[in-house]
């Protein structure tokens, strides 16, 4: 499951590029924000190792922005580490079927491994966010504008949040741009 969301998005892009090529020239730069679905799950199982190797982060982020521009979605950067219980829980919430479908419709999701908060930190700094704890989530437009720099650490207590609360918070951030 290491790069589940990024790989799934790339697959979907391959299938959907023909559709996006037919969009009118005046189409919005990003998909309109759709509210988060109402989830029936009240909890989610944590994912054992949600983050890929630290060495692939820069390439995955670059690919995500290229895909986001083609598919008119935003990029959701999920900074964390495989040692972090809240990160594992957040990834479990992201993997719930209804949550995954909604996230995929709105974002290109990229799990970014920051090691022990000592690598790939420059990727967050591009958007004015200094990572001091994980998980840190940043929603970025395809043009590179962070929508939630002010609340990027709000999911740091994912273990104590319901799946619905997590998606509702992300949905609120998504409405900003």
Secondary structure, 3 states (H helix, E strand, C coil): CCCHHHHHHHHHHHHHHHHHCCCCCCCCCCCCCCCCCCCCCCCCCCCCCCCCCHHHHHHHHHHHHHHHHHHCCEEEEEEECCCCHHHHHHHHHHHCHHHHHHHHHHEEEEEEECCCCCCCHHHHHCCCCCCCCCCEEEEECCCCCECCCCCCCCCCCHHHCCHHHHHHHHHHHHCCC
